[in-house]
Amino acid sequence: MHGRPEPRSAVLTAPAAIAPPADLAAQVRAALAEDVGGGDLTAALVPAGQRAQATLTSREAAVLCGRPWFEQVFRELDSGITVAWQAAEGERLAARSTVCTLEGPARPLLTGERTALNFLQTLSATATAARRYVEAVAGTPVQILDTRKTIPGLRLAQKYAVRVGGAGNHRIGLWDAILVKENHIVAAGSIAAAVQTARRTSPGVLLEVEVETVEQAAEAFATGADRLLLDNFPLARLRAAVQLRDARAPRTGLEASGGITFDNIREIAATGVDFISIGDITKNVHAVDLSLRFTFAGDS
């Protein structure tokens, strides 16, 4: 990047193929248990043998994400339900476009409707937000990252959606990378002491240090940290940190975070940082407006 050796922290999570998380079925079962409980009292009003068809449309432009969760909802309820997709995972949807059609027993179709839509509209919203930020820095070497500011219980699902949207994952949780923040530094006594302890207790994992001033950045560069998180740095301070890094620690990755908007992200990317992390991708998602319309056939 930027004519220097590639930072050791350049990729934290970048699978060759984007696969849903292993606990997808468990996520779906938990969501169904939350919604259905002891049974769908309203669906019981529908004759047991009645069949239905349904058409899913998107009322707005979006990036489609969450097909595996949508399918798993109906798979859990009735194996006789079929889903025919007209858009691929990660595909851009036009407003008023048909996403898929469903066919099967009416009762489980109605029971699964809300849970399936909840997953699809939320994950599509996450992927759409990620894609917008990625496109905002198109043509630069900067990688957009998410954060741990995710919807409780949907961490792995949203991390998947971020990748579908074309962005990258920061650490998945507290277990797969170290981010030394202000409180850790105070408790350890200094940035150097915190980094030294981290290297000893967790060798081989990505080690990042959050700094708030260029002076702190200089201290962190001297420790050999893999990456520095530049917290709420204005543009001039970002440029100064990049210049200092290039002179003292060219293999250290730099991540800008805090106060990132569509109005300033392009300027931030132009400062020479390697990563820009944005909590809004996962925590301030606006659910994609989806509509599932049913038609009912006679008893089978």
C-alpha positions as CSV (number, residue, x, y, z in Angstrom):
1,M,0.0,0.0,0.0
2,H,1.1,3.6,-0.8
3,G,4.5,2.3,-2.1
4,R,5.6,0.8,1.2
5,P,5.7,-2.8,2.4
6,E,2.2,-4.3,3.0
7,P,1.2,-3.9,6.7
8,R,1.1,-7.2,8.6
9,S,-2.5,-6.2,9.5
10,A,-3.7,-5.8,6.0
11,V,-6.3,-8.6,6.3
12,L,-7.9,-9.8,9.4
13,T,-10.8,-11.7,8.0
14,A,-10.9,-12.3,4.2
15,P,-12.2,-15.8,3.3
16,A,-11.8,-16.8,-0.4
17,A,-15.5,-17.6,-0.5
18,I,-18.1,-15.9,1.7
19,A,-19.7,-18.6,3.7
20,P,-22.5,-18.1,6.3
21,P,-21.6,-18.8,9.9
22,A,-21.7,-22.3,11.3
23,D,-24.3,-21.4,13.8
24,L,-26.8,-20.2,11.2
25,A,-29.4,-22.9,12.0
26,A,-29.1,-22.1,15.7
27,Q,-29.7,-18.4,15.1
28,V,-32.8,-19.3,13.1
29,R,-34.1,-21.7,15.7
30,A,-33.6,-19.1,18.5
31,A,-35.5,-16.5,16.4
32,L,-38.3,-18.9,15.7
33,A,-38.6,-19.8,19.4
34,E,-38.7,-16.1,20.3
35,D,-41.6,-15.5,17.8
36,V,-43.6,-18.8,17.8
37,G,-43.2,-19.9,21.4
38,G,-45.7,-22.7,22.1
39,G,-47.4,-22.3,18.7
40,D,-48.7,-19.9,16.1
41,L,-52.3,-19.2,17.4
42,T,-53.2,-17.1,14.4
43,A,-52.0,-19.5,11.7
44,A,-54.2,-22.1,13.3
45,L,-57.2,-20.2,11.8
46,V,-56.0,-21.4,8.3
47,P,-57.3,-24.8,7.2
48,A,-54.6,-27.4,7.7
49,G,-54.5,-28.5,4.1
50,Q,-54.5,-25.1,2.5
51,R,-51.6,-24.2,0.3
52,A,-50.3,-20.8,-0.7
53,Q,-47.9,-19.0,-2.9
54,A,-46.1,-15.8,-2.0
55,T,-44.0,-13.2,-3.9
56,L,-41.3,-11.2,-2.2
57,T,-40.5,-7.8,-3.6
58,S,-38.2,-5.0,-2.6
59,R,-39.8,-1.6,-2.4
60,E,-36.4,0.1,-2.5
61,A,-33.0,-0.3,-4.1
62,A,-30.7,-2.5,-1.9
63,V,-28.0,-5.2,-1.8
64,L,-29.6,-8.6,-1.2
65,C,-28.2,-10.4,1.7
66,G,-29.5,-13.2,4.0
67,R,-30.8,-15.8,1.6
68,P,-29.4,-18.7,3.7
69,W,-31.3,-17.4,6.8
70,F,-34.5,-16.9,4.9
71,E,-34.4,-20.4,3.5
72,Q,-33.5,-21.9,6.9
73,V,-36.6,-20.4,8.5
74,F,-38.9,-22.2,6.2
75,R,-36.7,-25.4,6.2
76,E,-37.2,-25.5,10.0
77,L,-40.9,-25.2,9.7
78,D,-41.8,-27.4,6.8
79,S,-39.5,-29.2,4.3
80,G,-42.3,-29.0,1.7
81,I,-41.8,-25.2,1.2
82,T,-39.9,-24.2,-1.9
83,V,-38.1,-20.9,-2.5
84,A,-37.3,-19.8,-6.0
85,W,-34.8,-16.9,-6.0
86,Q,-34.7,-14.3,-8.8
87,A,-31.7,-12.5,-7.3
88,A,-28.3,-13.7,-6.1
89,E,-26.8,-13.1,-2.7
90,G,-24.9,-9.8,-2.9
91,E,-26.8,-8.7,-6.0
92,R,-28.1,-5.1,-6.3
93,L,-31.9,-5.0,-6.2
94,A,-33.8,-2.3,-8.0
95,A,-36.8,-0.8,-6.4
96,R,-40.1,-2.8,-7.0
97,S,-38.1,-5.8,-8.2
98,T,-39.1,-9.4,-7.4
99,V,-36.7,-11.1,-5.1
100,C,-38.1,-14.6,-4.9
101,T,-41.3,-16.6,-4.9
102,L,-42.4,-19.3,-2.4
103,E,-44.9,-22.2,-2.5
104,G,-46.0,-24.7,0.1
105,P,-48.4,-25.3,3.0
106,A,-50.0,-22.0,4.0
107,R,-49.7,-22.4,7.8
108,P,-45.9,-22.7,8.0
109,L,-45.5,-20.0,5.3
110,L,-47.5,-17.6,7.4
111,T,-45.7,-18.6,10.6
112,G,-42.2,-18.1,9.2
113,E,-43.0,-14.8,7.3
114,R,-41.9,-12.3,10.0
115,T,-38.8,-14.2,11.1
116,A,-37.6,-14.7,7.6
117,L,-38.2,-11.1,6.7
118,N,-36.5,-9.9,9.8
119,F,-33.3,-11.7,8.9
120,L,-33.4,-10.7,5.2
121,Q,-34.3,-7.0,5.7
122,T,-31.6,-6.5,8.5
123,L,-28.8,-8.3,6.7
124,S,-29.6,-6.7,3.4
125,A,-29.5,-3.3,5.2
126,T,-26.1,-4.2,6.6
127,A,-24.8,-5.2,3.2
128,T,-26.3,-2.2,1.5
129,A,-24.6,0.2,4.1
130,A,-21.3,-1.6,3.6
131,R,-21.5,-1.4,-0.2
132,R,-22.2,2.4,0.0
133,Y,-19.1,3.0,2.1
134,V,-17.0,0.8,-0.2
135,E,-18.2,2.7,-3.2
136,A,-17.5,6.0,-1.5
137,V,-13.7,5.2,-1.4
138,A,-13.6,3.3,-4.8
139,G,-10.2,3.8,-6.5
140,T,-8.3,4.2,-3.3
141,P,-6.3,1.4,-1.5
142,V,-8.3,1.9,1.7
143,Q,-10.3,-1.0,3.1
144,I,-13.6,-0.3,4.9
145,L,-14.0,-2.3,8.1
146,D,-16.9,-2.9,10.5
147,T,-16.7,-2.8,14.3
148,R,-18.1,-4.8,17.3
149,K,-21.1,-2.4,17.4
150,T,-23.5,-5.1,16.2
151,I,-27.1,-6.1,17.0
152,P,-26.9,-8.5,20.0
153,G,-27.2,-12.1,18.9
154,L,-26.5,-11.2,15.2
155,R,-22.8,-10.6,15.4
156,L,-21.7,-13.4,13.0
157,A,-24.7,-12.8,10.7
158,Q,-23.9,-9.1,10.4
159,K,-20.2,-9.7,10.0
160,Y,-21.2,-12.0,7.1
161,A,-23.4,-9.3,5.6
162,V,-20.5,-6.8,5.8
163,R,-18.4,-9.1,3.6
164,V,-21.2,-9.6,1.2
165,G,-21.4,-5.8,0.9
166,G,-17.7,-5.8,-0.1
167,A,-16.2,-4.4,3.2
168,G,-14.0,-6.3,5.7
169,N,-14.3,-7.4,9.2
170,H,-12.4,-6.0,12.1
171,R,-12.0,-8.4,15.0
172,I,-15.0,-10.7,15.4
173,G,-15.0,-10.5,19.1
174,L,-12.7,-10.1,22.1
175,W,-11.1,-13.5,21.4
176,D,-9.5,-13.2,18.0
177,A,-7.5,-9.9,18.2
178,I,-6.3,-7.4,20.7
179,L,-7.3,-3.7,20.7
180,V,-5.4,-1.8,23.4
181,K,-7.6,1.2,24.4
182,E,-7.2,4.0,26.9
183,N,-8.4,2.1,30.0
184,H,-6.0,-0.8,29.2
185,I,-3.1,1.6,28.8
186,V,-3.9,3.3,32.1
187,A,-4.2,-0.1,33.9
188,A,-0.9,-1.3,32.4
189,G,1.0,1.9,33.1
190,S,1.9,2.8,29.5
191,I,1.4,1.8,25.9
192,A,4.7,0.0,25.9
193,A,3.8,-2.0,28.9
194,A,0.4,-2.9,27.6
195,V,1.9,-4.1,24.2
196,Q,4.7,-6.1,25.9
197,T,2.1,-7.9,28.1
198,A,-0.2,-8.6,25.1
199,R,2.7,-10.1,23.1
200,R,3.5,-12.3,26.0
201,T,0.0,-13.5,26.8
202,S,-1.4,-13.7,23.3
203,P,1.4,-14.3,20.8
204,G,0.5,-14.5,17.1
205,V,-2.7,-12.5,17.1
206,L,-3.3,-9.1,15.6
207,L,-2.3,-6.4,18.1
208,E,-3.8,-2.9,17.6
209,V,-3.4,0.2,19.8
210,E,-5.9,3.0,19.9
211,V,-4.3,6.5,20.1
212,E,-5.7,10.0,20.4
213,T,-2.6,12.1,19.6
214,V,0.3,12.1,17.3
215,E,2.6,11.8,20.4
216,Q,0.8,8.7,21.5
217,A,1.1,7.4,17.9
218,A,4.9,7.9,18.1
219,E,5.0,5.9,21.4
220,A,2.9,3.1,19.8
221,F,5.1,2.9,16.7
222,A,8.1,2.2,18.9
223,T,6.4,-0.9,20.3
224,G,6.0,-2.7,17.0
225,A,2.2,-2.9,17.2
226,D,0.6,-4.3,14.1
227,R,-1.9,-1.5,13.7
228,L,-2.8,1.8,15.2
229,L,-6.4,3.0,15.5
230,L,-6.4,6.8,15.1
231,D,-9.4,7.8,17.1
232,N,-11.3,11.0,15.9
233,F,-8.2,12.4,14.3
234,P,-8.9,15.5,12.2
235,L,-7.4,15.5,8.6
236,A,-4.2,17.3,9.4
237,R,-3.5,15.0,12.3
238,L,-4.2,11.9,10.2
239,R,-1.7,13.2,7.6
240,A,0.9,13.8,10.3
241,A,0.4,10.3,11.7
242,V,0.8,8.8,8.2
243,Q,4.0,10.8,7.6
244,L,5.4,9.6,11.0
245,R,4.5,6.0,10.3
246,D,6.1,6.1,6.9
247,A,9.3,7.4,8.5
248,R,9.4,5.2,11.6
249,A,7.3,2.1,11.2
250,P,6.3,1.5,7.5
251,R,4.8,-1.9,8.1
252,T,2.4,-0.7,10.7
253,G,-1.2,-0.4,9.5
254,L,-3.2,2.8,10.3
255,E,-6.9,2.7,10.9
256,A,-9.1,5.9,11.0
257,S,-12.2,5.7,13.2
258,G,-14.7,8.1,14.7
259,G,-16.7,10.8,13.0
260,I,-16.7,9.1,9.6
261,T,-19.5,10.3,7.2
262,F,-20.1,10.2,3.5
263,D,-19.2,13.9,3.4
264,N,-15.6,13.4,4.7
265,I,-14.7,9.7,4.0
266,R,-13.1,10.5,0.7
267,E,-10.8,13.1,2.2
268,I,-10.0,10.7,5.1
269,A,-9.1,7.9,2.6
270,A,-6.8,10.4,0.7
271,T,-4.7,11.0,3.9
272,G,-2.8,7.6,3.4
273,V,-4.5,5.5,6.1
274,D,-5.0,1.8,5.3
275,F,-8.3,1.2,7.0
276,I,-11.4,3.1,7.9
277,S,-13.7,1.5,10.5
278,I,-17.3,2.5,10.7
279,G,-19.8,1.5,13.4
280,D,-22.8,2.8,11.5
281,I,-22.5,-0.1,9.1
282,T,-23.9,-2.5,11.7
283,K,-25.4,-0.4,14.5
284,N,-27.5,2.2,12.6
285,V,-28.9,0.0,9.9
286,H,-32.3,1.0,8.3
287,A,-34.2,-2.2,7.5
288,V,-34.7,-2.7,3.8
289,D,-38.4,-2.3,2.9
290,L,-39.5,-5.8,1.7
291,S,-43.1,-7.0,1.0
292,L,-44.3,-10.6,1.0
293,R,-47.7,-11.0,-0.7
294,F,-49.7,-14.2,-0.5
295,T,-52.2,-15.9,-2.7
296,F,-54.1,-19.0,-1.4
297,A,-55.1,-22.1,-3.2
298,G,-57.8,-24.6,-2.2
299,D,-57.3,-27.6,0.1
300,S,-54.8,-30.2,-1.2
